[in-house]
Amino acid sequence: MELRQLEHFVAVAEEQHFTRAAERLAVSQSGLSASVRALEHELKTPLFSRTTRTVRLTEAGAALLVEAERTLAGARAARDAVDAVRGLLRGRLTLGVEQCVAGVSTARLLAAFHREHPHMEIRLRQEGTSSLLEGVAGGRLDLAFAATVSPPEWRGELVPLAREPMVVLCAPGHRLAREGTPVAWSGLQGESFIDFHPDWGPRRAADEAFAAAGARRTVALEVNDVHSLLELVHEGLGIAVVPHHFSRKPEARDLVAVDLDGADRPVYESVVVLPPARAMSPGARALMTLVREAPLR
């Protein structure tokens, strides 16, 4: 089993298509297919279920994918470590991020990193917090900027970025906006809510807060991006419990942010998710040096 075969296998698994995987790797499709068949022959089991339209992992393929990603990440880390000793920072930095995570400007951070380390290839993936944790644990991501991670969920290092209250966001004509006072949990009964899918950090924080308060709510509209959420709130289709910094976005300028009353008001926290110190890549260490610089926070 060679690293090249594992790279081919992972590319097909991620693309779910031999042609796209071959284009991504800049190899011939016939060569890629032969490499995967040789790997299947060596392991004595099919890794993909193939039809004329789809390519899906078999149970054995899914098991191999986890270890293949970890092996390839280890090989990259080994090469990067040698380059770092030689005074060079090369290779690839792969990071994940929640959308609109508080406490860091991802664009400015990556721009500064690229200026300092122009030979490093940067890969960025936007995912929900659960997927980010799995990515760092499996070696698919070098580090991640996530939200509302509880210590039992993660055994590596968590570096705090920001902590802020969550607020109720509503349209100007909504009764909560007209009242203009903090609202108690009981005052939200019967409201229709707009929120993210359950894996996103703000949704996780809101769900935990409602559960802790013993309050029930109906999430009528689920979205996957901040701008859609703000547009739906603006049209009066529901209210949203969001981190306070969402209310300062230009798209939210006509919306009203209402505080939640009581000591148990929900809090949104953002963190950097890091693997154990011994597993950190040189690229991740260099990025964390920039994260700790105030102008990029």
Beta strands, then each sheet from edge to edge (+ up, - down):
strand 1: 48-50
strand 2: 55-57
strand 3: 91-97
strand 4: 120-126
strand 5: 143-147
strand 6: 157-170
strand 7: 192-196
strand 8: 218-223
strand 9: 240-243
strand 10: 256-258
strand 11: 267-274
sheet 1: 1+ 2-
sheet 2: 4+ 3+ 5+ 11- 6+ 9-
sheet 3: 4+ 3+ 5+ 11- 6+ 10-
sheet 4: 7+ 8+
end
